[in-house]
């Protein structure tokens, strides 16, 4: 009952309230991003949502679009600026996702949306993570965040799908606030949390697309 009806209503109300309260912060970050990134402060990318429906994820850009002489993007570590590191370590780059939540693409709590290119590599059980809307934060994020192996993170996503409830969402939200304030379980500036699962085979290539604006 909660997952099918009340969760979406709660997401809409809370995301709208958050946008109304945080609009000065969003405006400041838009201006700073325009200056620091020398252009568009936003980064958008296709991600699969509920039932694998593709939507445009919106974030603040943390890497520049610099290319080498041959027109290829420079390595991530070279394009990630100090400003971008601050955005990532404080999770401020995620704030525009409130718009995705308001629109219904995402939920406040749910499995994090990954790249569409990963879809063929999921097992049937892992693909169940798409039975509900993806989230701004989730069970996997508060249990290791981005230092956990891929297979384990996907198992945690399915666990959330099977145990979704108002109390669990409250617990995850509170744990997210604590981890964000403490900046725990975060590695910034390189690929991480990959372990040795099946998705690692494609992760090295897919990571190169992580901050190319569509």
Backbone as JSON, one array per atom type, in Angstrom:
{
  "sequence": "XXXXXXXXXXXXXXXXXXXXXXXXXXXXXXXXXXXXXXXXXXXXXXXXXXXXXXXXXXXXXXXXXXXXXXXXXXXXXXXXXXXXXXXXXXXXXXXXXXXXXXXXXXXXXXXXXXXXXXXXXXXXXXXXXXXXXXXXXXXXXXXXXXXXXXXXXXXXXXXXXXXXXXXXXXXXXXXXXXXXXXXXXXXXXXXXXXXXXXXXXXXXXXXXXXXXXX",
  "N": [[0.84, -1.21, 0.0], [1.86, 1.31, 0.89], [4.14, 1.62, -0.83], [2.92, 1.66, -3.34], [1.07, 3.77, -3.35], [1.17, 5.93, -1.25], [3.87, 6.61, -1.1], [4.67, 7.94, -3.48], [3.12, 10.28, -3.3], [4.2, 11.4, -0.99], [6.82, 11.8, -1.86], [6.4, 13.78, -3.82], [5.37, 15.97, -2.35], [7.45, 16.46, -0.46], [9.69, 16.92, -2.11], [8.87, 19.19, -3.5], [8.63, 21.02, -1.39], [11.31, 21.05, -0.58], [12.57, 22.18, -2.83], [11.43, 24.74, -2.83], [12.48, 25.74, -0.46], [15.24, 25.48, -0.82], [15.89, 26.93, -3.09], [17.49, 29.35, -3.18], [20.07, 28.32, -2.68], [20.36, 26.57, -4.83], [20.33, 28.44, -6.92], [22.67, 29.91, -6.4], [24.58, 27.86, -6.75], [24.14, 27.32, -9.42], [25.08, 29.68, -10.65], [27.77, 29.69, -9.75], [28.56, 27.27, -10.87], [28.32, 27.84, -13.58], [30.37, 29.65, -13.88], [32.69, 28.24, -12.93], [32.66, 25.92, -14.5], [32.75, 26.99, -16.94], [30.52, 27.44, -18.58], [27.5, 25.67, -19.31], [26.06, 24.69, -16.27], [24.84, 22.35, -15.65], [24.5, 18.76, -15.79], [23.29, 16.23, -17.74], [21.9, 12.98, -18.21], [20.95, 9.88, -19.7], [19.05, 7.55, -17.85], [17.8, 4.42, -16.6], [14.55, 4.09, -15.27], [11.7, 3.32, -13.23], [10.38, 0.21, -14.19], [12.22, 0.11, -16.2], [11.99, 2.37, -17.78], [13.33, 4.99, -19.62], [14.8, 8.01, -18.49], [15.84, 11.48, -18.14], [18.45, 12.12, -16.12], [19.29, 14.68, -13.83], [21.98, 16.63, -12.79], [24.37, 18.67, -11.0], [27.13, 19.79, -12.82], [30.33, 18.38, -12.4], [32.67, 17.94, -13.65], [34.82, 19.21, -16.2], [34.54, 19.81, -19.79], [36.82, 19.32, -21.23], [39.01, 18.48, -23.92], [41.46, 16.44, -25.69], [44.07, 16.93, -28.2], [43.16, 15.34, -30.23], [40.49, 15.35, -30.02], [39.32, 13.79, -28.07], [37.86, 13.15, -24.86], [39.54, 14.29, -21.95], [41.2, 12.36, -19.32], [39.18, 11.4, -16.47], [40.15, 12.28, -13.92], [41.63, 14.48, -14.6], [39.75, 16.21, -15.56], [38.08, 16.61, -13.44], [37.4, 19.12, -11.25], [38.55, 21.2, -8.46], [36.36, 22.46, -7.41], [34.41, 20.72, -8.32], [35.08, 18.44, -6.83], [34.37, 19.26, -4.29], [31.61, 19.55, -4.62], [30.88, 16.87, -5.05], [31.79, 15.54, -2.71], [30.2, 16.67, -0.78], [27.75, 16.03, -1.69], [26.25, 17.92, -2.99], [26.04, 18.09, -5.7], [23.95, 16.48, -6.33], [21.57, 17.79, -5.89], [19.89, 18.92, -8.03], [18.41, 16.69, -8.74], [16.13, 16.72, -7.33], [14.25, 17.83, -8.96], [13.81, 15.77, -10.77], [12.57, 14.02, -8.99], [10.25, 15.45, -8.33], [8.99, 15.45, -10.8], [8.39, 12.78, -11.05], [10.1, 10.92, -12.04], [11.93, 9.85, -10.32], [12.4, 8.76, -6.88], [12.61, 9.83, -3.45], [13.85, 7.95, -1.84], [15.32, 4.95, -2.89], [16.61, 2.44, -5.2], [19.71, 3.48, -6.58], [19.81, 5.08, -9.76], [21.34, 3.55, -12.49], [23.53, 3.28, -15.4], [22.02, 2.91, -18.68], [23.34, 1.09, -20.29], [24.07, -0.97, -18.65], [21.94, -2.67, -18.39], [21.67, -5.18, -19.91], [23.34, -6.84, -18.46], [22.42, -7.55, -15.99], [21.25, -10.04, -13.69], [18.16, -11.94, -13.59], [17.09, -11.6, -11.02], [18.53, -9.39, -10.04], [17.65, -7.43, -11.79], [15.22, -6.79, -10.78], [15.42, -4.52, -9.32], [14.38, -2.47, -10.74], [11.7, -2.46, -10.35], [10.58, -0.53, -8.83], [10.6, 3.09, -8.41], [13.74, 4.7, -9.03], [16.1, 6.08, -6.61], [17.11, 9.11, -4.85], [18.7, 8.58, -2.74], [19.58, 5.44, -1.16], [19.18, 2.04, 0.14], [21.55, 0.64, -0.38], [23.33, 2.76, -0.53], [23.53, 3.71, 2.08], [24.71, 1.66, 3.26], [27.48, 1.34, 2.85], [27.79, 2.92, 0.67], [29.62, 4.3, -1.96], [31.74, 2.49, -1.87], [31.3, -0.12, -1.88], [31.2, -3.44, -3.25], [29.95, -4.16, -6.56], [28.13, -6.37, -6.97], [27.17, -6.8, -4.39], [25.95, -4.35, -3.84], [23.84, -4.42, -5.68], [22.38, -6.56, -4.68], [21.56, -5.43, -2.29], [19.88, -3.46, -3.27], [17.75, -4.99, -4.29], [16.9, -6.11, -1.93], [15.82, -3.83, -0.73], [13.64, -3.35, -2.45], [12.01, -5.51, -1.79], [11.43, -4.99, 0.85], [10.41, -2.48, 1.17], [9.17, 0.25, 2.95], [7.49, 2.73, 4.98], [8.8, 3.19, 7.43], [11.33, 2.08, 6.92], [12.19, 3.77, 4.88], [12.36, 6.18, 6.3], [14.43, 5.51, 8.05], [16.56, 5.11, 6.24], [16.74, 7.66, 5.13], [17.5, 9.21, 7.36], [19.97, 8.0, 8.0], [21.33, 8.66, 5.7], [21.55, 11.45, 5.91], [23.23, 11.63, 8.17], [25.57, 10.29, 7.21], [26.22, 11.98, 5.09], [26.78, 14.41, 6.37], [28.97, 13.6, 7.89], [30.57, 12.87, 5.83], [31.24, 10.26, 5.15], [32.29, 7.02, 3.82], [32.94, 7.79, 1.21], [34.59, 8.15, -1.87], [36.37, 10.26, -3.85], [37.12, 11.32, -7.15], [38.14, 9.19, -8.6], [37.42, 5.99, -10.1], [35.44, 3.73, -8.25], [34.35, 1.35, -5.7], [33.91, -0.99, -7.18], [34.6, -3.67, -6.92], [34.64, -7.13, -7.77], [32.65, -7.98, -9.48], [30.29, -9.0, -12.14], [29.52, -6.69, -13.54], [31.76, -5.12, -13.53], [33.24, -5.57, -15.78], [32.16, -4.05, -17.81], [32.09, -1.6, -16.62], [34.47, -0.02, -16.65], [34.54, 1.02, -19.22], [32.03, 2.25, -19.44], [32.21, 4.22, -17.51], [33.56, 6.26, -18.66], [31.67, 7.72, -19.9], [30.29, 9.0, -17.99], [30.18, 11.78, -17.41], [29.5, 13.2, -19.74], [27.73, 15.54, -21.31], [24.44, 15.17, -22.52]],
  "CA": [[0.0, 0.0, 0.0], [2.73, 2.49, 0.98], [4.98, 1.73, -2.02], [2.11, 1.9, -4.53], [0.25, 4.98, -3.29], [1.6, 7.04, -0.39], [5.28, 6.96, -1.32], [4.73, 8.94, -4.54], [2.57, 11.52, -2.76], [5.19, 11.93, -0.06], [7.93, 12.29, -2.68], [6.0, 15.03, -4.49], [5.25, 17.04, -1.35], [8.75, 16.76, 0.13], [10.59, 17.5, -3.12], [8.39, 20.55, -3.76], [9.02, 21.83, -0.23], [12.77, 21.2, -0.61], [12.91, 23.13, -3.89], [11.02, 26.06, -2.37], [13.4, 26.18, 0.6], [16.64, 25.47, -1.26], [16.11, 27.62, -4.36], [18.65, 30.26, -3.16], [21.28, 27.5, -2.79], [20.41, 26.11, -6.21], [20.67, 29.59, -7.74], [24.09, 30.19, -6.17], [25.35, 26.79, -7.38], [24.02, 27.5, -10.87], [25.99, 30.76, -11.04], [29.12, 29.2, -9.54], [28.82, 26.23, -11.87], [28.5, 28.49, -14.89], [31.7, 30.26, -13.88], [33.73, 27.23, -12.75], [32.65, 24.98, -15.62], [32.86, 27.79, -18.16], [29.36, 27.17, -19.42], [26.35, 24.98, -18.72], [26.39, 24.1, -14.97], [24.11, 21.1, -15.47], [24.9, 17.54, -16.47], [22.14, 15.34, -17.9], [22.28, 11.68, -18.77], [19.88, 8.89, -19.7], [19.09, 6.5, -16.84], [16.56, 3.65, -16.54], [13.77, 4.27, -14.05], [10.76, 2.24, -12.94], [10.06, -0.62, -15.36], [13.29, 0.37, -17.18], [11.67, 3.54, -18.59], [14.48, 5.89, -19.64], [14.56, 9.42, -18.2], [17.04, 12.3, -18.08], [18.91, 12.46, -14.78], [19.85, 16.03, -13.79], [22.91, 16.87, -11.7], [25.29, 19.77, -11.26], [28.35, 19.29, -13.46], [31.52, 18.41, -11.55], [33.85, 17.81, -14.51], [34.82, 20.06, -17.39], [34.41, 19.08, -21.06], [38.1, 19.49, -21.93], [39.41, 17.39, -24.82], [42.84, 16.49, -26.15], [44.23, 17.42, -29.56], [42.44, 14.46, -31.15], [39.06, 15.51, -29.8], [38.85, 12.86, -27.05], [37.79, 13.72, -23.52], [40.67, 14.01, -21.07], [40.86, 11.45, -18.22], [38.29, 11.97, -15.45], [40.89, 12.97, -12.85], [42.09, 15.77, -15.12], [38.58, 17.07, -15.78], [37.42, 16.86, -12.16], [37.98, 20.31, -10.65], [38.43, 21.31, -7.0], [34.96, 22.79, -7.18], [33.68, 19.48, -8.53], [35.34, 17.55, -5.7], [33.56, 19.75, -3.17], [30.22, 19.2, -4.92], [30.68, 15.43, -4.87], [32.01, 15.12, -1.33], [29.07, 17.17, 0.02], [26.54, 15.57, -2.38], [25.5, 19.05, -3.53], [25.82, 17.86, -7.13], [22.72, 15.71, -6.47], [20.38, 18.61, -5.6], [18.92, 19.05, -9.13], [17.59, 15.5, -8.85], [14.83, 17.04, -6.74], [13.36, 18.07, -10.1], [13.43, 14.43, -11.22], [11.63, 13.48, -8.02], [9.0, 16.19, -8.49], [8.39, 15.0, -12.06], [7.98, 11.39, -10.94], [11.13, 10.03, -12.58], [12.66, 9.26, -9.21], [11.86, 8.85, -5.53], [13.63, 10.27, -2.51], [14.56, 6.73, -1.44], [15.16, 3.85, -3.83], [17.89, 2.05, -5.8], [20.29, 4.53, -7.41], [19.71, 4.78, -11.2], [22.63, 3.32, -13.14], [23.51, 3.53, -16.83], [21.22, 1.96, -19.48], [24.22, 0.05, -20.85], [24.22, -2.08, -17.7], [20.73, -3.49, -18.36], [21.82, -6.57, -20.36], [24.26, -7.59, -17.6], [21.78, -7.93, -14.73], [20.52, -11.29, -13.61], [16.73, -11.68, -13.43], [16.85, -11.12, -9.67], [19.09, -8.03, -9.92], [16.85, -6.52, -12.58], [14.05, -6.43, -10.0], [15.65, -3.19, -8.77], [13.6, -1.54, -11.55], [10.27, -2.6, -10.06], [10.16, 0.71, -8.18], [11.35, 4.25, -8.89], [15.09, 4.87, -8.45], [16.09, 7.09, -5.56], [18.2, 10.04, -4.57], [19.52, 7.77, -1.85], [19.0, 4.12, -1.05], [19.7, 1.1, 1.14], [22.95, 0.35, -0.72], [24.15, 3.95, -0.27], [23.77, 3.88, 3.52], [25.42, 0.47, 3.72], [28.75, 1.26, 2.14], [27.77, 3.97, -0.33], [30.31, 3.94, -3.2], [32.94, 1.67, -1.67], [30.82, -1.5, -1.83], [31.28, -4.17, -4.52], [28.73, -4.04, -7.35], [27.17, -7.45, -6.71], [26.57, -6.58, -3.08], [25.06, -3.2, -3.96], [22.63, -4.84, -6.38], [21.62, -7.38, -3.74], [20.94, -4.5, -1.34], [18.78, -2.81, -3.98], [16.63, -5.94, -4.34], [16.41, -6.18, -0.55], [14.95, -2.67, -0.51], [12.4, -3.57, -3.2], [11.21, -6.49, -1.06], [11.13, -4.55, 2.22], [10.07, -1.06, 1.13], [8.15, 0.67, 3.92], [7.68, 4.1, 5.46], [9.81, 3.18, 8.49], [12.64, 1.85, 6.3], [12.55, 5.01, 4.19], [12.78, 7.14, 7.33], [15.73, 5.06, 8.53], [17.54, 5.37, 5.18], [16.89, 9.12, 5.01], [18.27, 9.68, 8.5], [21.33, 7.49, 7.84], [21.93, 9.44, 4.62], [21.9, 12.75, 6.48], [24.39, 11.43, 9.04], [26.74, 9.98, 6.39], [26.56, 13.16, 4.3], [27.42, 15.36, 7.28], [30.27, 13.05, 8.26], [31.28, 12.59, 4.58], [31.79, 8.92, 5.28], [32.11, 6.07, 2.73], [33.01, 8.5, -0.06], [35.88, 8.28, -2.55], [36.14, 11.22, -4.93], [38.2, 11.58, -8.08], [38.5, 8.01, -9.38], [36.38, 4.98, -10.06], [35.5, 3.06, -6.96], [33.23, 0.5, -5.37], [33.63, -1.88, -8.27], [34.75, -5.06, -6.51], [35.02, -8.04, -8.85], [31.42, -8.53, -10.02], [30.17, -9.04, -13.6], [29.4, -5.35, -14.11], [33.07, -4.47, -13.61], [33.75, -5.76, -17.13], [31.72, -2.92, -18.63], [32.17, -0.35, -15.86], [35.61, 0.8, -17.03], [34.19, 1.73, -20.44], [30.87, 3.09, -19.2], [32.6, 5.33, -16.65], [34.05, 7.34, -19.5], [30.51, 8.48, -20.35], [29.58, 9.47, -16.81], [29.93, 13.22, -17.35], [29.4, 13.8, -21.07], [26.37, 16.07, -21.4], [23.69, 14.66, -23.68]],
  "C": [[0.87, 1.26, 0.0], [3.5, 2.69, -0.32], [4.16, 2.12, -3.26], [1.4, 3.25, -4.52], [0.89, 6.13, -2.53], [3.03, 7.5, -0.65], [5.41, 8.06, -2.38], [4.2, 10.29, -4.05], [3.56, 12.19, -1.83], [6.39, 12.5, -0.81], [7.6, 13.65, -3.29], [5.99, 16.19, -3.49], [6.62, 17.45, -0.82], [9.71, 17.38, -0.87], [10.18, 18.93, -3.45], [8.8, 21.48, -2.62], [10.53, 22.08, -0.24], [13.2, 22.21, -1.67], [12.55, 24.55, -3.5], [11.97, 26.62, -1.32], [14.82, 26.36, 0.07], [16.9, 26.25, -2.55], [17.25, 28.64, -4.31], [19.98, 29.49, -3.31], [21.45, 27.01, -4.23], [20.83, 27.24, -7.15], [22.16, 29.92, -7.62], [24.96, 29.14, -6.87], [25.27, 26.86, -8.91], [25.0, 28.55, -11.37], [27.45, 30.31, -10.89], [29.51, 28.15, -10.58], [29.06, 26.81, -13.24], [29.9, 29.08, -14.99], [32.8, 29.19, -13.86], [33.81, 26.26, -13.93], [32.7, 25.67, -16.97], [31.71, 27.48, -19.14], [28.25, 26.49, -18.64], [26.71, 24.31, -17.39], [25.74, 22.74, -14.73], [24.67, 19.96, -16.31], [23.66, 16.65, -16.55], [22.57, 14.05, -18.57], [21.09, 10.73, -18.69], [20.11, 7.86, -18.6], [17.78, 5.72, -16.87], [15.85, 3.84, -15.21], [12.88, 3.07, -13.79], [10.37, 1.53, -14.24], [11.02, -0.34, -16.53], [12.97, 1.54, -18.12], [12.81, 4.55, -18.48], [14.05, 7.34, -19.35], [15.9, 10.16, -18.15], [17.37, 12.66, -16.63], [19.58, 13.83, -14.83], [20.75, 16.18, -12.57], [23.68, 18.16, -12.0], [26.59, 19.17, -11.81], [29.53, 19.43, -12.51], [32.8, 18.25, -12.34], [33.71, 18.72, -15.73], [34.67, 19.19, -18.64], [35.68, 19.19, -21.9], [38.47, 18.24, -22.73], [40.88, 17.53, -25.22], [42.89, 16.94, -27.6], [43.46, 16.59, -30.57], [40.93, 14.51, -30.95], [38.47, 14.53, -28.8], [38.84, 13.53, -25.69], [39.02, 13.33, -22.7], [40.24, 13.04, -19.97], [40.04, 12.16, -17.15], [39.03, 12.79, -14.41], [41.4, 14.33, -13.31], [40.93, 16.74, -15.31], [37.83, 17.4, -14.49], [38.12, 18.02, -11.45], [37.86, 20.27, -9.12], [36.98, 21.61, -6.62], [34.1, 21.52, -7.31], [33.87, 18.49, -7.39], [34.5, 17.95, -4.49], [32.09, 19.37, -3.39], [29.96, 17.73, -4.63], [30.8, 15.01, -3.41], [30.88, 15.57, -0.41], [27.72, 16.73, -0.54], [25.69, 16.71, -2.92], [25.23, 18.89, -5.02], [24.51, 17.12, -7.38], [21.45, 16.55, -6.34], [19.4, 18.75, -6.78], [18.04, 17.83, -9.33], [16.24, 15.67, -8.15], [13.79, 17.31, -7.83], [12.88, 16.74, -10.67], [12.4, 13.8, -10.29], [10.26, 14.14, -8.17], [8.25, 15.71, -9.73], [7.87, 13.57, -11.98], [8.96, 10.42, -11.56], [11.79, 9.22, -11.47], [11.87, 9.38, -7.91], [12.96, 9.39, -4.62], [14.49, 9.08, -2.08], [14.27, 5.62, -2.43], [16.52, 3.46, -4.38], [18.43, 3.19, -6.68], [20.2, 4.15, -8.88], [21.1, 4.65, -11.83], [22.49, 3.56, -14.64], [22.68, 2.49, -17.59], [22.06, 0.82, -20.03], [24.41, -1.14, -19.92], [23.07, -3.09, -17.8], [20.92, -4.94, -18.83], [22.64, -7.44, -19.41], [23.65, -8.0, -16.26], [21.24, -9.35, -14.82], [19.04, -10.94, -13.47], [16.46, -11.05, -12.07], [17.35, -9.68, -9.51], [18.25, -7.01, -10.67], [15.56, -6.1, -11.87], [14.21, -5.06, -9.33], [14.84, -2.14, -9.53], [12.1, -1.68, -11.34], [9.71, -1.36, -9.37], [11.0, 1.86, -8.72], [12.74, 4.29, -8.25], [15.1, 6.03, -7.48], [17.29, 8.01, -5.53], [19.2, 9.39, -3.64], [18.85, 6.41, -1.7], [19.68, 3.25, 0.0], [21.17, 0.78, 0.87], [23.85, 1.53, -0.36], [24.44, 4.13, 1.21], [24.45, 2.65, 4.12], [26.7, 0.27, 2.91], [28.9, 2.32, 1.08], [28.56, 3.56, -1.57], [31.63, 3.23, -2.98], [32.57, 0.19, -1.61], [30.9, -2.14, -3.21], [29.92, -4.14, -5.23], [27.7, -5.11, -7.02], [26.44, -7.24, -5.39], [25.59, -5.42, -3.12], [23.75, -3.58, -4.64], [21.76, -5.72, -5.49], [20.9, -6.51, -2.72], [19.77, -3.77, -1.98], [17.54, -3.71, -4.01], [16.04, -6.12, -2.94], [15.45, -5.03, -0.27], [13.6, -2.84, -1.21], [11.45, -4.48, -2.41], [10.76, -6.0, 0.32], [10.75, -3.07, 2.3], [8.93, -0.74, 2.1], [8.45, 2.1, 4.36], [8.78, 4.15, 6.52], [11.2, 2.96, 7.92], [13.1, 3.09, 5.57], [13.04, 6.07, 5.17], [14.18, 6.8, 7.84], [16.82, 5.4, 7.52], [17.79, 6.87, 5.05], [17.76, 9.66, 6.14], [19.73, 9.23, 8.39], [22.07, 8.26, 6.74], [22.39, 10.81, 5.12], [23.17, 12.64, 7.33], [25.65, 11.18, 8.22], [27.19, 11.18, 5.56], [27.27, 14.2, 5.15], [28.83, 14.9, 7.65], [31.17, 12.83, 7.05], [31.95, 11.22, 4.64], [31.47, 8.06, 4.06], [32.13, 6.74, 1.37], [34.44, 8.48, -0.58], [35.64, 9.17, -3.75], [37.36, 11.3, -5.82], [38.68, 10.38, -8.86], [37.36, 7.02, -9.28], [36.56, 4.14, -8.82], [34.32, 2.14, -6.78], [32.92, -0.54, -6.41], [33.76, -3.35, -7.89], [35.19, -5.92, -7.67], [33.79, -8.7, -9.45], [31.38, -8.47, -11.53], [30.14, -7.65, -14.21], [30.74, -4.64, -14.24], [33.65, -4.57, -15.01], [33.39, -4.57, -18.0], [31.89, -1.58, -17.92], [33.3, 0.55, -16.33], [35.32, 1.6, -18.3], [33.03, 2.69, -20.2], [31.22, 4.32, -18.38], [33.06, 6.53, -17.48], [32.9, 8.25, -19.96], [29.81, 9.18, -19.21], [29.31, 10.96, -16.8], [30.03, 13.87, -18.73], [27.95, 14.25, -21.24], [25.69, 15.59, -22.66], [22.86, 15.77, -24.29]]
}
